[in-house]
């Protein structure tokens, strides 16, 4: 399995788009955070939390999701899935290696978003120094980034089309989840919206069970990864 992970890591590292996308997310997040950091009429905690709200977070993490989508999307677009299958041999090794590498990439991307948000607060004039809130933001953003990127990986594997998968990853948290909210669906069942609460929920609420907020996104990502394993066995094994 280590050889499979190494193979996928080298493949991902060798793509120029990987590094462009890796740099794009933190730049987007820094700009969003800097806008909020200039609102000196708000408490610094509020400014920090607002930088991770709704569409801001989705747009900042979209590059990381795109890397997850491209992990399979490029394979099918350029027909390299045949080489990957011959090299790694089994669907479990192919999917497992991609999932591990994408999860690591997403975790680093998520941590980078929090780091640049703290930098934006300093540039804006007031450093945010609440260690507990910062640790929570790191944990929440990493979990959100990893799950959303793995979901993108699964969607791309099932659809075999990077464009369709990326459109789905944009449309679901923006349009579909808005419609679900308007339809009075239980907020805990709305994947992206619910998972984002882990980033900024107060520690007293976390103690009351808010750590379960990413559960819907976890279930969705797991379902698509399971479906991708089935489709890999049937189509490409």
Backbone as CSV, one residue per row, in Angstrom:
resi,resn,N_x,N_y,N_z,CA_x,CA_y,CA_z,C_x,C_y,C_z
1,UNK,0.819,-1.205,0.000,0.000,0.000,0.000,0.860,1.266,0.000
2,UNK,2.009,1.191,0.684,2.898,2.354,0.712,3.402,2.696,-0.688
3,UNK,3.658,1.667,-1.475,4.093,1.913,-2.851,2.993,2.588,-3.656
4,UNK,1.747,2.192,-3.406,0.616,2.795,-4.110,0.458,4.262,-3.725
5,UNK,0.615,4.551,-2.434,0.523,5.934,-1.965,1.658,6.761,-2.550
6,UNK,2.852,6.191,-2.586,4.004,6.899,-3.158,3.780,7.185,-4.650
7,UNK,3.232,6.213,-5.347,2.933,6.385,-6.781,1.958,7.541,-6.986
8,UNK,0.896,7.570,-6.180,-0.111,8.623,-6.333,0.436,9.980,-5.915
9,UNK,1.278,9.992,-4.871,1.864,11.252,-4.423,2.764,11.852,-5.505
10,UNK,3.573,11.020,-6.132,4.459,11.497,-7.199,3.629,12.012,-8.369
11,UNK,2.550,11.295,-8.706,1.687,11.731,-9.805,1.075,13.091,-9.513
12,UNK,0.560,13.264,-8.296,-0.068,14.526,-7.919,0.954,15.652,-7.862
13,UNK,2.119,15.362,-7.310,3.162,16.382,-7.162,3.688,16.855,-8.505
14,UNK,3.671,15.979,-9.494,4.242,16.320,-10.799,3.330,17.204,-11.649
15,UNK,2.080,17.362,-11.221,1.136,18.187,-11.983,1.263,19.648,-11.571
16,UNK,1.461,20.538,-12.526,1.579,21.960,-12.225,0.281,22.504,-11.619
17,UNK,-0.841,21.972,-12.069,-2.134,22.450,-11.577,-2.288,22.231,-10.077
18,UNK,-1.657,21.195,-9.553,-1.739,20.932,-8.113,-1.210,22.115,-7.317
19,UNK,-0.056,22.628,-7.712,0.569,23.729,-6.975,-0.171,25.047,-7.199
20,UNK,-0.707,25.227,-8.394,-1.504,26.430,-8.647,-2.748,26.432,-7.761
21,UNK,-3.436,25.302,-7.694,-4.637,25.201,-6.866,-4.303,25.313,-5.391
22,UNK,-3.175,24.720,-4.991,-2.768,24.794,-3.583,-2.552,26.244,-3.146
23,UNK,-2.004,27.063,-4.031,-1.746,28.468,-3.706,-3.006,29.317,-3.811
24,UNK,-3.931,28.929,-4.674,-5.117,29.749,-4.921,-6.047,29.829,-3.718
25,UNK,-6.279,28.693,-3.063,-7.195,28.674,-1.921,-6.816,29.652,-0.815
26,UNK,-5.577,29.608,-0.311,-5.182,30.563,0.726,-5.244,32.018,0.280
27,UNK,-4.972,32.290,-0.997,-5.074,33.668,-1.486,-6.529,34.150,-1.408
28,UNK,-7.458,33.304,-1.854,-8.882,33.654,-1.780,-9.291,33.887,-0.323
29,UNK,-8.875,32.973,0.556,-9.245,33.091,1.963,-8.649,34.349,2.596
30,UNK,-7.415,34.664,2.252,-6.778,35.859,2.808,-7.557,37.121,2.424
31,UNK,-7.987,37.190,1.169,-8.735,38.367,0.718,-10.071,38.484,1.447
32,UNK,-10.774,37.347,1.600,-12.043,37.363,2.339,-11.806,37.794,3.790
33,UNK,-10.786,37.195,4.409,-10.505,37.494,5.810,-10.086,38.943,6.000
34,UNK,-9.337,39.479,5.040,-8.887,40.861,5.150,-10.056,41.832,5.081
35,UNK,-11.048,41.490,4.262,-12.256,42.332,4.194,-12.917,42.413,5.561
36,UNK,-13.070,41.262,6.215,-13.683,41.256,7.540,-12.768,41.893,8.583
37,UNK,-11.463,41.738,8.423,-10.515,42.274,9.405,-10.543,43.796,9.481
38,UNK,-11.028,44.443,8.423,-11.099,45.911,8.421,-12.360,46.440,9.103
39,UNK,-13.271,45.541,9.499,-14.497,45.955,10.193,-14.198,46.093,11.687
40,UNK,-13.572,47.193,12.050,-13.142,47.364,13.434,-14.293,47.645,14.390
41,UNK,-15.505,47.789,13.841,-16.666,47.954,14.700,-17.142,46.621,15.268
42,UNK,-16.568,45.524,14.790,-16.929,44.178,15.256,-15.857,43.648,16.193
43,UNK,-16.237,42.781,17.131,-15.224,42.108,17.955,-14.323,41.244,17.073
44,UNK,-13.079,41.080,17.474,-12.123,40.338,16.650,-12.563,38.888,16.472
45,UNK,-13.211,38.314,17.493,-13.718,36.938,17.371,-14.763,36.843,16.263
46,UNK,-15.645,37.833,16.178,-16.678,37.838,15.138,-16.070,37.980,13.760
47,UNK,-15.063,38.850,13.636,-14.410,39.035,12.346,-13.727,37.741,11.905
48,UNK,-13.092,37.076,12.849,-12.417,35.816,12.542,-13.432,34.757,12.098
49,UNK,-14.526,34.627,12.838,-15.549,33.632,12.499,-16.196,33.920,11.148
50,UNK,-16.455,35.192,10.870,-17.137,35.553,9.627,-16.342,35.178,8.381
51,UNK,-15.030,35.091,8.522,-14.192,34.734,7.376,-14.418,33.298,6.918
52,UNK,-15.103,32.501,7.749,-15.343,31.097,7.410,-16.821,30.805,7.156
53,UNK,-17.612,31.834,6.975,-19.044,31.629,6.816,-19.432,31.287,5.379
54,UNK,-20.361,30.342,5.244,-21.059,30.064,3.997,-20.202,30.009,2.748
55,UNK,-20.542,30.881,1.817,-19.913,30.887,0.502,-18.425,31.177,0.580
56,UNK,-17.988,31.969,1.570,-16.567,32.273,1.723,-15.759,30.978,1.842
57,UNK,-16.201,30.094,2.741,-15.473,28.852,2.988,-15.490,27.941,1.765
58,UNK,-16.643,27.838,1.109,-16.755,26.972,-0.070,-15.825,27.445,-1.175
59,UNK,-15.803,28.752,-1.436,-14.941,29.286,-2.495,-13.463,29.098,-2.168
60,UNK,-13.104,29.292,-0.899,-11.697,29.149,-0.514,-11.235,27.695,-0.600
61,UNK,-12.153,26.755,-0.371,-11.790,25.347,-0.415,-12.051,24.711,-1.776
62,UNK,-12.648,25.462,-2.682,-12.928,24.919,-4.014,-11.669,24.414,-4.723
63,UNK,-10.527,25.117,-4.627,-9.308,24.569,-5.252,-8.906,23.215,-4.694
64,UNK,-9.040,23.030,-3.368,-8.719,21.724,-2.779,-9.693,20.659,-3.272
65,UNK,-10.973,21.015,-3.376,-11.955,20.079,-3.927,-11.610,19.739,-5.376
66,UNK,-11.136,20.741,-6.119,-10.789,20.524,-7.521,-9.641,19.531,-7.659
67,UNK,-8.698,19.554,-6.716,-7.609,18.583,-6.742,-8.166,17.180,-6.520
68,UNK,-9.133,17.050,-5.598,-9.775,15.757,-5.377,-10.504,15.277,-6.619
69,UNK,-11.210,16.189,-7.266,-11.922,15.845,-8.503,-10.930,15.421,-9.590
70,UNK,-9.842,16.168,-9.716,-8.863,15.904,-10.775,-8.127,14.579,-10.574
71,UNK,-8.079,14.095,-9.330,-7.368,12.847,-9.070,-7.921,11.704,-9.910
72,UNK,-9.235,11.692,-10.108,-9.834,10.712,-11.009,-10.202,11.332,-12.351
73,UNK,-10.608,12.604,-12.343,-11.035,13.254,-13.582,-9.968,13.248,-14.648
74,UNK,-8.720,13.539,-14.258,-7.611,13.531,-15.215,-7.304,12.121,-15.708
75,UNK,-7.485,11.142,-14.815,-7.227,9.755,-15.208,-8.113,9.351,-16.389
76,UNK,-9.388,9.733,-16.315,-10.319,9.357,-17.380,-10.189,10.267,-18.597
77,UNK,-9.872,11.521,-18.360,-9.742,12.443,-19.491,-8.553,12.087,-20.377
78,UNK,-7.432,11.742,-19.742,-6.213,11.461,-20.509,-5.932,9.960,-20.634
79,UNK,-6.897,9.139,-20.233,-6.806,7.678,-20.386,-5.663,7.058,-19.579
80,UNK,-5.201,7.744,-18.551,-4.113,7.178,-17.752,-4.623,6.171,-16.719
81,UNK,-5.938,6.022,-16.624,-6.495,5.062,-15.670,-6.022,3.651,-16.005
82,UNK,-5.754,3.376,-17.296,-5.254,2.057,-17.693,-3.877,1.811,-17.082
83,UNK,-3.000,2.796,-17.173,-1.656,2.672,-16.598,-1.733,2.529,-15.082
84,UNK,-2.594,3.332,-14.468,-2.752,3.264,-13.010,-3.264,1.902,-12.582
85,UNK,-4.215,1.361,-13.323,-4.766,0.043,-12.996,-3.716,-1.053,-13.145
86,UNK,-2.923,-0.979,-14.201,-1.876,-1.976,-14.406,-0.790,-1.872,-13.340
87,UNK,-0.548,-0.650,-12.851,0.501,-0.436,-11.853,0.047,-0.841,-10.456
88,UNK,-1.142,-0.379,-10.062,-1.632,-0.616,-8.697,-2.486,-1.874,-8.569
89,UNK,-3.006,-2.370,-9.701,-3.617,-3.692,-9.828,-5.041,-3.826,-9.270
90,UNK,-5.325,-3.360,-8.089,-6.657,-3.591,-7.522,-7.383,-2.275,-7.274
91,UNK,-8.716,-2.279,-7.392,-9.493,-1.061,-7.112,-9.273,-0.532,-5.699
92,UNK,-9.115,-1.439,-4.748,-8.917,-1.008,-3.362,-7.619,-0.216,-3.214
93,UNK,-6.548,-0.673,-3.859,-5.268,0.041,-3.786,-5.343,1.372,-4.518
94,UNK,-6.010,1.390,-5.669,-6.153,2.636,-6.431,-6.921,3.669,-5.612
95,UNK,-8.090,3.267,-5.121,-8.930,4.194,-4.370,-8.286,4.581,-3.048
96,UNK,-7.683,3.598,-2.370,-7.056,3.876,-1.077,-5.905,4.852,-1.197
97,UNK,-5.051,4.652,-2.206,-3.903,5.543,-2.398,-4.354,6.960,-2.712
98,UNK,-5.332,7.078,-3.593,-5.832,8.405,-3.942,-6.480,9.071,-2.729
99,UNK,-7.247,8.310,-1.962,-7.919,8.880,-0.796,-6.916,9.382,0.245
100,UNK,-5.860,8.611,0.487,-4.843,9.010,1.467,-4.136,10.288,1.026
101,UNK,-3.712,10.331,-0.227,-2.962,11.495,-0.722,-3.855,12.731,-0.779
102,UNK,-5.088,12.581,-1.248,-6.002,13.716,-1.320,-6.350,14.213,0.077
103,UNK,-6.532,13.293,1.026,-6.836,13.698,2.401,-5.686,14.501,3.004
104,UNK,-4.443,14.065,2.761,-3.283,14.796,3.272,-3.182,16.181,2.633
105,UNK,-3.391,16.242,1.318,-3.354,17.523,0.623,-4.439,18.457,1.173
106,UNK,-5.639,17.921,1.368,-6.751,18.737,1.864,-6.489,19.218,3.290
107,UNK,-5.893,18.360,4.115,-5.602,18.754,5.495,-4.630,19.933,5.536
108,UNK,-3.592,19.868,4.710,-2.632,20.973,4.642,-3.317,22.233,4.113
109,UNK,-4.170,22.072,3.109,-4.898,23.219,2.550,-5.808,23.856,3.597
110,UNK,-6.510,23.020,4.357,-7.387,23.548,5.404,-6.619,24.307,6.467
111,UNK,-5.494,23.744,6.897,-4.670,24.436,7.897,-4.143,25.758,7.355
112,UNK,-3.803,25.789,6.062,-3.295,27.015,5.451,-4.361,28.115,5.459
113,UNK,-5.625,27.741,5.305,-6.694,28.744,5.318,-6.774,29.444,6.674
114,UNK,-6.637,28.673,7.743,-6.680,29.276,9.082,-5.450,30.161,9.294
115,UNK,-4.301,29.703,8.824,-3.069,30.486,8.995,-3.167,31.841,8.300
116,UNK,-3.676,31.861,7.076,-3.763,33.139,6.359,-4.864,34.018,6.945
117,UNK,-5.878,33.417,7.550,-6.913,34.207,8.216,-6.328,34.933,9.422
118,UNK,-5.493,34.245,10.185,-4.808,34.885,11.309,-3.881,35.996,10.824
119,UNK,-3.222,35.759,9.703,-2.351,36.786,9.120,-3.170,38.002,8.710
120,UNK,-4.338,37.772,8.137,-5.195,38.880,7.719,-5.622,39.725,8.920
121,UNK,-5.882,39.069,10.047,-6.248,39.808,11.253,-5.103,40.715,11.710
122,UNK,-3.885,40.206,11.604,-2.714,41.012,11.977,-2.573,42.198,11.028
123,UNK,-2.708,41.925,9.733,-2.619,42.998,8.742,-3.726,44.022,8.956
124,UNK,-4.901,43.533,9.361,-6.040,44.422,9.603,-5.888,45.283,10.839
125,UNK,-4.910,44.941,11.687,-4.632,45.814,12.821,-4.784,45.190,14.189
126,UNK,-5.455,44.018,14.288,-5.667,43.395,15.591,-5.432,41.901,15.494
127,UNK,-4.433,41.406,16.202,-4.152,39.975,16.180,-5.209,39.221,16.971
128,UNK,-5.596,38.056,16.470,-6.543,37.193,17.170,-5.740,36.164,17.944
129,UNK,-5.893,36.123,19.270,-5.000,35.319,20.100,-5.714,34.289,20.966
130,UNK,-7.000,34.036,20.729,-7.730,33.044,21.510,-7.290,31.647,21.068
131,UNK,-6.419,31.024,21.869,-5.854,29.731,21.493,-6.896,28.643,21.298
132,UNK,-7.919,28.604,22.146,-8.958,27.591,22.022,-9.748,27.722,20.736
133,UNK,-10.113,28.967,20.401,-10.876,29.207,19.175,-10.035,28.908,17.939
134,UNK,-8.749,29.242,18.004,-7.858,28.975,16.864,-7.697,27.473,16.660
135,UNK,-7.496,26.728,17.757,-7.359,25.269,17.660,-8.624,24.645,17.086
136,UNK,-9.780,25.150,17.534,-11.048,24.646,17.015,-11.186,24.932,15.525
137,UNK,-10.779,26.135,15.113,-10.860,26.499,13.696,-9.949,25.602,12.856
138,UNK,-8.734,25.332,13.369,-7.830,24.428,12.651,-8.473,23.048,12.489
139,UNK,-8.990,22.501,13.592,-9.593,21.163,13.540,-10.804,21.138,12.613
140,UNK,-11.684,22.126,12.761,-12.895,22.163,11.959,-12.622,22.348,10.478
141,UNK,-11.679,23.228,10.147,-11.369,23.488,8.743,-10.694,22.284,8.096
142,UNK,-9.823,21.627,8.834,-9.160,20.434,8.297,-10.185,19.329,8.032
143,UNK,-11.097,19.109,8.990,-12.133,18.088,8.802,-13.008,18.432,7.597
144,UNK,-13.424,19.689,7.500,-14.265,20.126,6.386,-13.537,19.940,5.057
145,UNK,-12.275,20.338,4.996,-11.498,20.241,3.756,-11.296,18.793,3.343
146,UNK,-10.962,17.933,4.299,-10.714,16.525,3.985,-11.980,15.850,3.468
147,UNK,-13.089,16.044,4.167,-14.336,15.380,3.767,-14.844,15.889,2.420
148,UNK,-14.779,17.201,2.207,-15.271,17.743,0.938,-14.387,17.309,-0.229
149,UNK,-13.070,17.225,-0.010,-12.166,16.780,-1.077,-12.353,15.297,-1.389
150,UNK,-12.576,14.491,-0.358,-12.853,13.067,-0.582,-14.183,12.876,-1.296
151,UNK,-15.149,13.736,-0.996,-16.415,13.686,-1.722,-16.187,13.999,-3.199
152,UNK,-15.375,15.017,-3.473,-15.048,15.342,-4.863,-14.365,14.184,-5.567
153,UNK,-13.482,13.491,-4.851,-12.808,12.317,-5.406,-13.825,11.245,-5.783
154,UNK,-14.767,10.994,-4.869,-15.782,9.979,-5.125,-16.720,10.336,-6.255
155,UNK,-17.145,11.581,-6.312,-18.055,12.024,-7.373,-17.375,11.895,-8.736
156,UNK,-16.103,12.276,-8.818,-15.369,12.182,-10.082,-15.210,10.735,-10.520
157,UNK,-14.977,9.837,-9.563,-14.821,8.425,-9.905,-16.124,7.836,-10.430
158,UNK,-17.241,8.237,-9.841,-18.542,7.708,-10.255,-18.961,8.272,-11.606
159,UNK,-18.766,9.582,-11.796,-19.211,10.218,-13.045,-18.208,10.056,-14.180
160,UNK,-16.931,9.821,-13.850,-15.839,9.710,-14.827,-15.683,10.988,-15.646
161,UNK,-16.105,12.113,-15.078,-16.055,13.377,-15.803,-15.728,14.490,-14.820
162,UNK,-14.563,15.123,-14.983,-14.113,16.154,-14.048,-15.023,17.372,-14.068
163,UNK,-15.516,17.738,-15.239,-16.367,18.920,-15.340,-17.677,18.717,-14.599
164,UNK,-18.318,17.579,-14.843,-19.584,17.271,-14.167,-19.381,17.224,-12.653
165,UNK,-18.290,16.576,-12.231,-18.022,16.452,-10.798,-17.774,17.816,-10.158
166,UNK,-17.020,18.680,-10.833,-16.717,19.990,-10.266,-17.972,20.861,-10.204
167,UNK,-18.807,20.790,-11.225,-20.072,21.532,-11.204,-20.934,21.056,-10.039
168,UNK,-20.962,19.750,-9.817,-21.732,19.199,-8.701,-21.196,19.691,-7.360
169,UNK,-19.866,19.768,-7.249,-19.262,20.216,-5.995,-19.499,21.697,-5.740
170,UNK,-19.746,22.463,-6.793,-20.082,23.883,-6.629,-21.574,24.043,-6.351
171,UNK,-22.388,23.302,-7.098,-23.838,23.475,-7.016,-24.418,22.970,-5.704
172,UNK,-23.877,21.873,-5.188,-24.497,21.293,-3.987,-24.439,22.229,-2.784
173,UNK,-23.261,22.733,-2.388,-23.234,23.596,-1.198,-23.836,24.982,-1.413
174,UNK,-23.981,25.416,-2.655,-24.500,26.766,-2.900,-25.991,26.774,-3.236
175,UNK,-26.386,25.989,-4.229,-27.772,26.017,-4.681,-28.638,24.982,-3.965
176,UNK,-28.203,23.722,-4.002,-29.024,22.649,-3.445,-29.212,22.811,-1.940
177,UNK,-28.132,23.148,-1.238,-28.268,23.296,0.220,-29.118,24.513,0.579
178,UNK,-29.091,25.548,-0.241,-29.968,26.696,-0.008,-31.425,26.284,-0.148
179,UNK,-31.723,25.481,-1.161,-33.090,24.988,-1.347,-33.504,24.071,-0.203
180,UNK,-32.584,23.261,0.284,-32.890,22.389,1.419,-33.198,23.201,2.667
181,UNK,-32.433,24.271,2.871,-32.678,25.141,4.024,-34.034,25.831,3.912
182,UNK,-34.359,26.299,2.706,-35.659,26.932,2.490,-36.797,25.932,2.668
183,UNK,-36.526,24.669,2.395,-37.535,23.625,2.564,-37.641,23.127,3.992
184,UNK,-36.974,23.808,4.926,-37.032,23.486,6.358,-36.511,22.082,6.676
185,UNK,-35.527,21.624,5.886,-34.886,20.349,6.183,-34.055,20.496,7.455
186,UNK,-34.002,19.450,8.254,-33.215,19.462,9.486,-31.783,19.929,9.166
187,UNK,-31.307,21.019,9.795,-29.963,21.553,9.490,-28.845,20.531,9.649
188,UNK,-29.009,19.571,10.546,-27.965,18.571,10.754,-27.836,17.608,9.581
189,UNK,-28.835,17.616,8.675,-28.819,16.732,7.510,-28.316,17.441,6.256
190,UNK,-27.971,18.725,6.362,-27.456,19.482,5.227,-25.929,19.432,5.312
191,UNK,-25.273,18.615,4.484,-23.867,18.234,4.710,-22.863,19.369,4.901
192,UNK,-22.702,20.224,3.901,-21.672,21.256,3.968,-21.993,22.293,5.049
193,UNK,-23.228,22.730,5.079,-23.638,23.742,6.044,-23.452,23.258,7.475
194,UNK,-23.827,22.017,7.717,-23.690,21.462,9.061,-22.220,21.296,9.447
195,UNK,-21.399,20.790,8.516,-19.986,20.568,8.821,-19.255,21.870,9.116
196,UNK,-19.659,22.956,8.459,-18.994,24.248,8.663,-19.179,24.771,10.080
197,UNK,-20.229,24.319,10.760,-20.480,24.792,12.126,-19.384,24.371,13.089
198,UNK,-18.672,23.307,12.757,-17.602,22.842,13.635,-16.475,23.862,13.741
199,UNK,-16.338,24.712,12.732,-15.226,25.664,12.706,-15.426,26.794,13.702
200,UNK,-16.662,27.275,13.812,-16.908,28.487,14.609,-17.842,28.279,15.788
201,UNK,-18.349,27.065,16.014,-19.226,26.818,17.147,-18.484,27.035,18.453
202,UNK,-19.142,27.668,19.436,-18.516,27.919,20.721,-18.172,26.638,21.455
203,UNK,-17.175,26.687,22.300,-16.711,25.490,22.991,-17.787,24.890,23.888
204,UNK,-18.690,25.718,24.450,-19.768,25.174,25.265,-20.717,24.334,24.424
205,UNK,-20.951,24.756,23.168,-21.804,23.991,22.275,-21.117,22.723,21.803
206,UNK,-19.786,22.772,21.647,-19.050,21.569,21.269,-19.191,20.504,22.340
207,UNK,-19.138,20.936,23.585,-19.294,19.991,24.686,-20.675,19.354,24.674
208,UNK,-21.664,20.060,24.134,-23.030,19.550,24.086,-23.269,18.615,22.908
209,UNK,-22.251,18.377,22.074,-22.387,17.409,20.998,-22.251,17.946,19.601
210,UNK,-21.776,19.179,19.444,-21.657,19.750,18.106,-20.546,19.102,17.286
211,UNK,-19.719,18.258,17.933,-18.689,17.558,17.175,-19.293,16.614,16.138
212,UNK,-20.600,16.326,16.281,-21.268,15.461,15.308,-21.711,16.223,14.067
213,UNK,-21.465,17.530,13.994,-21.952,18.331,12.872,-21.403,17.893,11.509
214,UNK,-20.188,17.332,11.410,-19.726,16.877,10.080,-20.267,15.502,9.684
215,UNK,-21.147,14.909,10.495,-21.582,13.536,10.249,-22.251,13.368,8.889
216,UNK,-23.114,14.324,8.509,-23.823,14.206,7.224,-22.837,14.241,6.052
217,UNK,-21.833,15.109,6.131,-20.828,15.184,5.066,-19.980,13.920,5.048
218,UNK,-19.693,13.373,6.221,-18.939,12.120,6.309,-19.703,10.979,5.649
219,UNK,-20.996,10.901,5.925,-21.825,9.844,5.333,-21.877,9.992,3.819
220,UNK,-22.031,11.229,3.343,-22.104,11.472,1.898,-20.791,11.102,1.211
221,UNK,-19.670,11.516,1.801,-18.361,11.198,1.231,-18.121,9.694,1.231
222,UNK,-18.484,9.025,2.318,-18.303,7.573,2.414,-19.143,6.851,1.365
223,UNK,-20.368,7.320,1.161,-21.259,6.696,0.184,-20.682,6.798,-1.227
224,UNK,-20.152,7.960,-1.574,-19.598,8.120,-2.925,-18.283,7.355,-3.082
225,UNK,-17.485,7.277,-2.034,-16.256,6.483,-2.120,-16.581,5.003,-2.273
226,UNK,-17.603,4.543,-1.566,-18.026,3.150,-1.707,-18.542,2.890,-3.124
227,UNK,-19.330,3.836,-3.646,-19.849,3.698,-5.008,-18.709,3.716,-6.023
228,UNK,-17.684,4.524,-5.758,-16.556,4.590,-6.691,-15.773,3.285,-6.688
229,UNK,-15.677,2.627,-5.529,-15.006,1.331,-5.470,-15.761,0.295,-6.306
230,UNK,-17.093,0.334,-6.214,-17.910,-0.588,-6.998,-17.737,-0.329,-8.495
231,UNK,-17.769,0.933,-8.896,-17.640,1.248,-10.315,-16.242,0.937,-10.840
232,UNK,-15.216,1.120,-10.004,-13.866,0.753,-10.415,-13.759,-0.745,-10.674
233,UNK,-14.372,-1.529,-9.814,-14.348,-2.991,-9.982,-15.042,-3.401,-11.267
234,UNK,-16.153,-2.760,-11.570,-16.949,-3.168,-12.733,-16.391,-2.654,-14.060
235,UNK,-15.810,-1.443,-14.045,-15.439,-0.820,-15.308,-13.958,-0.893,-15.618
236,UNK,-13.120,-0.818,-14.561,-11.692,-0.630,-14.818,-10.794,-1.726,-14.259
237,UNK,-11.342,-2.611,-13.431,-10.493,-3.645,-12.822,-10.030,-4.660,-13.876
